[in-house]
């Protein structure tokens, strides 16, 4: 092909439009391939599947770019970290010959996204077709230059992925401390067995040296969860999904299981825990869908907005929900719901102010680093979006962009 000839995405990439399997072939207990229906299952970089199918119709392969083609979240993207069955809400996109250029494919789509959303069909929700994706302009660059530009975006995406994995470790560590103190009652059991202290003396002394008749540390009490948390009212943004897609703002718009899109106003400003209220409210292991969020955000009416109260921190509340089965408190056969009343009535073992304050102090550095990593990832994503059109047009040279990215990462 002539080096000056214009290219389209169809010239360089395979585009697989998703197709949903029959409902009877889907499940939540891990049978078959993981199924993605849309960005509800998207994580920061890679998906977090909750459904499976024994009869996949269309497949995304490891390394594919996953692109949402339907609804108010049209345009959201993730990377496939394994083979997935994809429903009609997604497309899987891969370079035909050179996996090193996957990041350049994403960059080309990002650059064209406003045009795609403007042209998307559908009276209520946007709908991007396979032919629209196929017609996206793709830079006709020499292989060396194309790989260099793709490497810049890969470096940014790599740092974002590193932050994501670090945050998984931070959260896992905090979860282990919570489990030892409040689920397994490790310090109390160690005292009963005469084992050596494994916590600082001032913390070790806070734990009772025996269990009561109910099997919890002596002096700790079981109370309704609602006693130790505050609930805040959330609500829908008063525009249609299609309008939200056109009015992308700076504030994340959260649903029951993740960020739906961004809007131009906010309801909350602070650190909160979001717990799914209806729809996809419970995972296959019986735990609630939760989100740990901070800053200026909007939350729709499908999620409870919570904060810890008194000596119980919001982080302790998060970790509580990551251990407590909510299935007994769910109502509804078709439309599952975790009502505020039932959630408030869930049992909470309260260890007293001294232990809870000590726990909050112990895990605070983990969650501070968690938030800092996530904020850095947002900054890097913004840098990627800023460099994107400038690199593609030649306004910024590759070496200058490499220097900027090197300083940032």
C-alpha positions as CSV (number, residue, x, y, z in Angstrom):
1,X,0.0,0.0,0.0
2,X,1.3,3.5,-0.9
3,X,2.7,5.2,2.2
4,X,0.6,8.3,1.5
5,X,-2.7,6.4,0.9
6,X,-5.2,7.1,3.7
7,X,-6.0,4.2,6.0
8,X,-9.1,3.2,7.8
9,X,-9.4,0.9,10.9
10,X,-10.8,-1.9,8.7
11,X,-7.5,-1.9,6.8
12,X,-5.4,-2.8,9.8
13,X,-7.7,-4.3,12.4
14,X,-10.1,-7.2,12.9
15,X,-13.4,-5.9,14.4
16,X,-15.6,-8.5,16.1
17,X,-19.1,-7.2,17.0
18,X,-20.5,-9.0,20.0
19,X,-23.6,-11.3,20.0
20,X,-25.4,-12.2,23.1
21,X,-26.0,-15.9,24.0
22,X,-29.4,-17.2,25.0
23,X,-30.4,-16.5,28.6
24,X,-30.7,-20.1,29.5
25,X,-27.0,-20.6,28.5
26,X,-25.8,-18.0,30.9
27,X,-24.9,-18.4,34.6
28,X,-23.2,-16.8,37.6
29,X,-21.4,-19.9,39.0
30,X,-18.4,-20.1,36.6
31,X,-19.6,-22.6,34.1
32,X,-18.1,-22.0,30.6
33,X,-16.4,-18.8,29.3
34,X,-16.6,-15.5,31.2
35,X,-19.3,-13.3,29.5
36,X,-19.1,-9.6,29.0
37,X,-22.2,-7.7,28.1
38,X,-20.9,-4.2,28.5
39,X,-18.9,-1.8,30.7
40,X,-20.8,-2.9,33.8
41,X,-18.1,-5.6,34.0
42,X,-15.2,-3.2,33.1
43,X,-12.5,-2.6,35.7
44,X,-9.8,0.1,35.7
45,X,-7.9,-1.7,32.9
46,X,-9.3,-5.2,32.5
47,X,-12.8,-6.7,33.1
48,X,-14.1,-8.1,36.3
49,X,-16.6,-10.7,34.9
50,X,-19.6,-11.8,36.9
51,X,-21.4,-13.9,34.3
52,X,-20.5,-17.0,32.2
53,X,-21.9,-18.8,29.2
54,X,-21.7,-22.3,28.0
55,X,-22.6,-21.2,24.4
56,X,-20.4,-18.3,23.4
57,X,-21.4,-16.7,20.1
58,X,-18.6,-14.2,19.6
59,X,-15.2,-14.2,21.2
60,X,-12.7,-11.5,22.2
61,X,-9.1,-12.8,22.4
62,X,-6.4,-11.9,25.0
63,X,-5.0,-8.5,24.1
64,X,-8.1,-7.3,22.3
65,X,-9.4,-3.8,22.8
66,X,-12.9,-4.1,24.2
67,X,-15.1,-1.2,23.0
68,X,-18.6,-0.4,24.3
69,X,-20.9,0.1,21.3
70,X,-24.3,0.6,22.9
71,X,-26.1,2.7,25.5
72,X,-25.1,5.7,27.6
73,X,-21.6,4.3,28.2
74,X,-20.8,4.0,24.5
75,X,-17.1,4.6,24.0
76,X,-15.8,3.1,27.2
77,X,-12.8,0.7,26.7
78,X,-11.0,-2.1,28.5
79,X,-8.3,-4.6,27.5
80,X,-9.1,-8.3,27.3
81,X,-6.8,-10.2,29.7
82,X,-8.2,-13.6,28.7
83,X,-10.6,-15.1,26.2
84,X,-14.2,-13.7,26.7
85,X,-17.6,-14.3,25.2
86,X,-18.8,-10.8,24.2
87,X,-22.5,-9.7,24.0
88,X,-24.0,-7.3,21.6
89,X,-23.0,-4.3,23.8
90,X,-19.3,-4.8,23.0
91,X,-16.8,-5.1,20.1
92,X,-13.4,-6.8,20.3
93,X,-10.7,-5.1,18.1
94,X,-7.2,-6.4,17.3
95,X,-4.5,-5.4,14.9
96,X,-4.3,-7.9,12.0
97,X,-0.5,-8.3,12.1
98,X,1.2,-6.4,14.8
99,X,0.2,-6.7,18.5
100,X,2.6,-3.8,19.3
101,X,0.2,-1.4,17.6
102,X,-2.8,-2.2,19.9
103,X,-2.2,1.0,21.8
104,X,-2.2,2.9,18.6
105,X,-5.6,1.4,17.7
106,X,-7.0,2.6,21.0
107,X,-5.4,6.0,20.3
108,X,-7.0,6.3,16.9
109,X,-10.4,5.4,18.4
110,X,-10.0,7.9,21.2
111,X,-9.2,10.6,18.8
112,X,-12.3,9.9,16.8
113,X,-14.6,9.3,19.7
114,X,-16.4,12.7,19.8
115,X,-17.3,12.2,16.1
116,X,-18.5,8.7,16.7
117,X,-20.7,9.7,19.6
118,X,-22.1,12.6,17.6
119,X,-23.0,10.3,14.7
120,X,-24.2,7.4,16.8
121,X,-27.7,6.3,15.9
122,X,-30.6,5.7,18.3
123,X,-33.3,8.0,19.6
124,X,-32.5,7.3,23.3
125,X,-29.1,5.6,23.5
126,X,-26.1,5.9,21.2
127,X,-25.4,2.9,19.0
128,X,-22.1,2.6,17.2
129,X,-22.1,0.1,14.3
130,X,-19.3,-2.1,13.0
131,X,-19.2,-0.1,9.8
132,X,-18.7,3.1,11.8
133,X,-15.8,1.5,13.6
134,X,-14.3,0.2,10.4
135,X,-14.3,3.7,8.9
136,X,-12.3,5.3,11.7
137,X,-9.2,7.0,10.2
138,X,-5.9,5.3,11.1
139,X,-2.5,7.0,10.8
140,X,-0.5,5.8,7.8
141,X,2.9,5.8,9.4
142,X,6.1,4.0,8.9
143,X,6.3,0.9,11.1
144,X,9.2,2.2,13.2
145,X,7.3,5.5,13.9
146,X,4.0,3.8,14.5
147,X,5.6,1.4,17.0
148,X,7.3,4.3,18.8
149,X,4.1,6.2,19.2
150,X,2.3,3.0,20.3
151,X,5.1,2.4,22.9
152,X,4.4,5.9,24.4
153,X,0.8,5.0,25.0
154,X,1.8,1.5,26.2
155,X,4.1,3.1,28.8
156,X,1.2,5.2,30.1
157,X,-1.1,2.2,30.1
158,X,1.6,0.1,31.7
159,X,2.0,2.6,34.6
160,X,-1.8,2.7,35.0
161,X,-1.9,-1.1,35.1
162,X,1.0,-1.2,37.7
163,X,-1.0,1.2,39.9
164,X,-4.0,-1.0,39.6
165,X,-2.0,-4.1,40.7
166,X,-0.4,-2.2,43.6
167,X,-3.9,-1.1,44.7
168,X,-5.0,-4.7,44.7
169,X,-2.1,-5.6,47.0
170,X,-2.9,-2.6,49.3
171,X,-6.5,-3.6,49.5
172,X,-5.7,-7.2,50.1
173,X,-3.3,-6.3,52.9
174,X,-6.0,-4.2,54.6
175,X,-8.5,-7.0,54.1
176,X,-6.2,-9.5,55.8
177,X,-5.8,-7.2,58.9
178,X,-9.6,-6.7,59.0
179,X,-10.2,-10.5,58.8
180,X,-7.6,-11.2,61.6
181,X,-9.0,-8.6,64.0
182,X,-12.8,-8.7,63.3
183,X,-13.6,-12.1,61.7
184,X,-11.0,-14.6,63.0
185,X,-10.4,-12.7,66.3
186,X,-6.7,-13.6,65.9
187,X,-5.3,-11.5,68.8
188,X,-7.8,-12.8,71.3
189,X,-7.3,-16.4,70.2
190,X,-3.5,-15.9,70.4
191,X,-3.8,-14.7,74.0
192,X,-6.0,-17.7,74.9
193,X,-3.4,-20.1,73.5
194,X,-0.5,-18.3,75.2
195,X,1.1,-17.3,71.9
196,X,3.5,-14.3,71.7
197,X,2.1,-10.9,70.7
198,X,2.3,-10.1,67.0
199,X,1.0,-6.5,67.2
200,X,2.4,-3.4,68.9
201,X,2.0,-3.5,72.6
202,X,-0.4,-0.6,72.7
203,X,-2.6,-2.3,70.2
204,X,-2.2,-5.8,71.6
205,X,-3.4,-4.6,75.0
206,X,-6.8,-3.5,73.5
207,X,-7.9,-7.0,72.7
208,X,-9.7,-9.2,75.3
209,X,-8.0,-12.4,76.4
210,X,-11.1,-14.6,76.1
211,X,-14.2,-15.3,73.9
212,X,-17.7,-15.0,75.2
213,X,-20.5,-17.6,74.9
214,X,-21.3,-16.3,71.4
215,X,-17.7,-16.9,70.2
216,X,-16.7,-13.3,69.9
217,X,-14.2,-11.4,72.0
218,X,-15.5,-10.7,75.5
219,X,-17.0,-7.2,75.8
220,X,-17.6,-6.8,72.0
221,X,-21.2,-6.4,71.1
222,X,-23.4,-7.3,68.1
223,X,-25.4,-4.3,66.9
224,X,-27.4,-3.4,63.7
225,X,-25.0,-2.1,61.0
226,X,-27.1,1.0,60.6
227,X,-25.9,2.1,64.1
228,X,-22.4,2.6,62.7
229,X,-22.9,4.2,59.3
230,X,-24.5,7.2,57.7
231,X,-26.7,7.0,54.5
232,X,-26.9,9.7,51.9
233,X,-29.5,10.3,49.2
234,X,-28.5,9.7,45.6
235,X,-30.4,10.4,42.5
236,X,-30.4,10.1,38.7
237,X,-29.0,12.8,36.6
238,X,-32.1,14.5,35.1
239,X,-31.2,13.8,31.5
240,X,-31.4,10.8,29.2
241,X,-28.5,8.4,28.7
242,X,-28.0,9.8,25.2
243,X,-27.7,13.3,26.6
244,X,-25.2,12.2,29.2
245,X,-23.1,10.7,26.5
246,X,-23.0,14.0,24.7
247,X,-22.4,16.1,27.8
248,X,-19.2,14.5,29.1
249,X,-18.1,16.4,32.2
250,X,-15.4,16.2,34.8
251,X,-17.4,14.3,37.5
252,X,-17.7,10.5,37.6
253,X,-21.3,9.2,37.5
254,X,-21.6,6.0,39.5
255,X,-24.2,3.3,39.2
256,X,-24.6,0.1,41.3
257,X,-21.4,-1.6,40.0
258,X,-19.1,1.0,38.5
259,X,-18.6,4.4,36.7
260,X,-21.3,4.7,34.0
261,X,-20.0,7.9,32.5
262,X,-19.1,11.5,33.5
263,X,-21.4,14.5,34.0
264,X,-21.2,18.2,34.5
265,X,-22.4,18.4,38.1
266,X,-21.8,16.6,41.4
267,X,-23.7,15.5,44.5
268,X,-21.0,14.4,46.8
269,X,-17.5,15.6,47.8
270,X,-15.5,13.3,50.1
271,X,-14.7,9.7,50.8
272,X,-17.6,7.3,50.5
273,X,-18.6,3.6,50.1
274,X,-21.1,2.7,47.5
275,X,-23.1,-0.5,47.8
276,X,-25.4,-1.8,45.1
277,X,-29.1,-1.3,45.9
278,X,-30.9,-3.0,43.0
279,X,-30.1,-4.8,39.8
280,X,-26.6,-6.3,40.0
281,X,-26.3,-6.0,43.8
282,X,-24.7,-9.3,44.7
283,X,-21.8,-11.3,43.4
284,X,-21.8,-15.0,42.8
285,X,-20.1,-15.5,46.2
286,X,-22.9,-13.7,48.0
287,X,-21.0,-10.5,48.7
288,X,-22.4,-7.1,47.7
289,X,-21.0,-5.0,44.9
290,X,-19.0,-2.2,46.5
291,X,-17.1,0.8,45.3
292,X,-14.6,2.9,47.3
293,X,-14.9,6.4,45.9
294,X,-13.6,9.9,46.8
295,X,-13.7,13.5,45.4
296,X,-16.5,15.2,43.6
297,X,-18.9,12.5,42.2
298,X,-22.5,11.9,41.2
299,X,-24.2,8.7,42.3
300,X,-27.5,7.5,40.8
301,X,-30.3,5.9,42.8
302,X,-29.2,2.3,42.2
303,X,-26.5,2.5,44.9
304,X,-26.4,3.2,48.6
305,X,-24.0,6.1,49.5
306,X,-22.4,5.3,52.9
307,X,-19.8,6.6,55.3
308,X,-18.7,5.2,58.6
309,X,-20.0,6.8,61.8
310,X,-18.1,7.5,65.0
311,X,-15.1,5.3,65.5
312,X,-16.1,3.1,62.6
313,X,-14.2,4.4,59.5
314,X,-15.5,4.2,56.0
315,X,-12.6,1.9,55.2
316,X,-13.7,-0.5,58.0
317,X,-17.2,-0.4,56.5
318,X,-15.8,-1.3,53.1
319,X,-13.9,-4.3,54.5
320,X,-16.9,-5.4,56.4
321,X,-18.9,-5.6,53.2
322,X,-16.0,-7.5,51.6
323,X,-16.5,-10.3,54.2
324,X,-20.2,-10.2,55.1
325,X,-22.6,-12.3,52.9
326,X,-25.6,-10.2,52.0
327,X,-27.7,-12.9,50.2
328,X,-30.1,-13.3,53.3
329,X,-31.0,-9.6,53.1
330,X,-31.7,-9.5,49.4
331,X,-35.3,-9.4,48.2
332,X,-36.9,-9.9,44.7
333,X,-36.7,-12.9,42.4
334,X,-36.2,-11.1,39.1
335,X,-35.1,-7.6,40.2
336,X,-32.8,-8.1,43.2
337,X,-32.8,-5.4,45.9
338,X,-30.9,-4.7,49.0
339,X,-33.2,-2.1,50.8
340,X,-31.8,0.4,53.2
341,X,-33.9,-1.1,56.0
342,X,-32.6,-4.6,55.5
343,X,-29.0,-3.4,55.0
344,X,-29.2,-1.3,58.2
345,X,-30.4,-4.5,60.1
346,X,-27.3,-6.6,59.1
347,X,-25.3,-7.7,62.2
348,X,-22.2,-5.8,63.0
349,X,-19.7,-6.8,65.7
350,X,-18.6,-3.6,67.3
351,X,-15.2,-3.9,69.1
352,X,-15.5,-0.5,70.8
353,X,-14.0,2.8,70.0
354,X,-10.4,2.0,71.0
355,X,-10.0,-1.0,68.7
356,X,-11.8,0.6,65.8
357,X,-9.7,3.8,66.2
358,X,-6.6,1.6,66.2
359,X,-7.8,-0.2,63.1
360,X,-8.5,3.1,61.3
361,X,-5.0,4.3,62.1
362,X,-3.4,1.0,60.9
363,X,-5.1,0.9,57.5
364,X,-5.1,4.7,56.8
365,X,-1.7,4.6,55.0
366,X,-2.8,1.8,52.7
367,X,-5.9,3.6,51.6
368,X,-4.1,7.0,51.3
369,X,-1.6,5.3,48.9
370,X,-4.6,3.6,47.2
371,X,-6.2,6.9,46.5
372,X,-2.9,8.5,45.4
373,X,-2.3,5.7,42.9
374,X,-5.8,6.0,41.5
375,X,-5.5,9.8,41.2
376,X,-2.1,9.4,39.4
377,X,-3.7,6.9,37.0
378,X,-6.3,9.5,36.1
379,X,-3.6,12.1,35.5
380,X,-1.7,9.7,33.3
381,X,-4.9,8.9,31.3
382,X,-5.5,12.6,30.9
383,X,-1.9,13.0,29.6
384,X,-2.5,10.2,27.2
385,X,-5.6,11.9,25.9
386,X,-3.7,15.3,25.6
387,X,-0.8,13.8,23.7
388,X,-3.0,11.7,21.5
389,X,-4.0,14.2,18.8
390,X,-0.7,16.0,18.9
391,X,1.3,12.9,18.3
392,X,-1.0,11.7,15.6
393,X,-0.9,15.0,13.7
394,X,2.9,15.5,14.2
395,X,2.5,18.6,16.3
396,X,4.6,17.0,19.0
397,X,7.7,14.9,18.1
398,X,8.0,11.4,19.4
399,X,11.2,12.2,21.4
400,X,9.5,15.1,23.2
401,X,6.5,13.0,24.1
402,X,8.9,10.2,25.3
403,X,10.6,12.7,27.6
404,X,7.2,13.9,29.0
405,X,6.0,10.4,29.7
406,X,9.4,9.4,31.2
407,X,9.1,12.3,33.7
408,X,5.5,11.3,34.6
409,X,6.1,7.6,35.0
